[in-house]
Amino acid sequence: MKMNVAKISPKLTAAFLTAIMTFSLAACGGKPDTSENLVSNNEKGKKYINLFGPMEKSKPNATNAARNAFDQTVEMAEKELGLTVEYRTYTAENYQEKSYDDVTLDRVRNNMDDFYLMNPDTIKALGTEDRLVDLSGLECAKNLRDVVKTANTVNGKLVAIPQEVVAYGLFVNKDMFDQYKLKLPNTPEEFMECCRVFKENGIETPIGANRWWLETFVLAQGFADLYNGGNTEAEVEALNKGEAKYSDYLRPGFEYLKELIDKGYIDAKTALTYEAIEGEGADFLAQKTPIVMAYWGAANSETAYGKPDFNMQVIGFPTKLGQMPVVPITGYGVCAGAEHLDDTLNVLDVILSDEALQLYSEHNKVISPSKNVEVDCIPALEPLRDRIKENIYVLGSNAGMDVEQWGNTCLIVRELMGGASVDECMAQFDKLQEEALSKSDSSKN
């Protein structure tokens, strides 16, 4: 069942969390959570730990095929450690206008659960407040890919670990490229030329877009050098100190996106009305538009782009350094005030072990956070997978940056889509950076 991202999180990053949880949601609007979420932890001889997340537990008597991969890894931990993981579930109707992120922040700050599945901005906020446990000492943390450690480290502490690495890329209809004798683009100039050829041959809108994911173009171009130039740590430090400006990094991407809109290669007005995949997906599958953007799992899902009637390829976004995947990171974090802290850390060490991640990755056909776990992917995803294996990527979320990127960039891109100038968009980034610097200075005094 696919959740409607607009109903779940006005803050945008829940759209990303929803994407990676699509396969594992049993019933978004099922059995409602109680306002207190009280669970009895004092039954004789039984130990419990409490997870807060967007999904419910599968029925115990469900067949193996029907049980989602996360449940299976939890079952591994329950058997090995002799305890029970209780699921405390977010339901939109119970929390009404509160987003998943809002509720998670409130629950962690009030020590209501033991561990949580969190979005990038939530990880950053709670990590900055020292409300999450440093997970770097876990056995499973030794095997993590650098991309995970970089994204989820706050003030030197690894505060969250995911069960999968989600990569965003361009989904392209290779048959349509072949029809017009076009090579798959590597650079912004090559991509612009492909769009020109499509447009001149009667394809009204070469790029299918929605109101959520156009920031991937901007982030890929803006931070390609930062993450692949060998000087990432120093450049991030310069941004946090105000010695460099986010707007200088991101301006070229915004100017490029505006050119795509001005030339009619993207229908920004229509895209602003579209939810992710639900809007632009039909035209892509009907071969009316040759290019859309989406996350890795959408290529595996029959409800998204898993079974197109054409040769589909998933490539990175065009940059001067070539095709570039964009990788935002979610993760499981442990509340610093967790009632069952030791047991919770032991559970994470099981569900994030190479054995459990192998099961999870094979079941969902995703990229594992462990560098020791590799699974086969469908041919369409091989170009994106190969770039990540080469450690070529841009982080869409980095908890070490004082200005959150994924949600803020999406919101400001929407302003551009609605008619704002590039200068007006850059002024918003400058304001965000000034606010972050002011907050940083206040915390030091």
Secondary structure, 3 states (H helix, E strand, C coil): CCCCHHHHCCCCHHHHHHHHHHHHCCCCCCCCCCCCCCCCCCCCCCCEEEEEECCCCCCCCCCCCCCCHHHHHHHHHHHHHCCEEEEEECCHHHHCCCCHHHHHHHHHHCCCCCEEEECHHHHHHHHHCCCECCCCCCHHHHHECHHHHHHCEECCEECCECCCECCEEEEEEHHHHHHCCCCCCCCHHHHHHHHHHHHHCCCCCCEECCCCCCHHHHHHHHHHHHHHCCCHHHHHHHHHHCCCCHHHHHHHHHHHHHHHHHCCCECHHHHCCCCCCCCCHHHHHCCCCCEEEEEHHHHCCCCCCCCCCCCEEEECECCCCCCECEECCCEEEEECCCCCHHHHHHHHHHHCCHHHHHHHHHHHCCECCECCCCCCCCHHHHHHHHHHHCCCCEECCCCCCCCCCHHHHHHHHHHHHCCCCHHHHHHHHHHHHHHHHHHHHHHHC
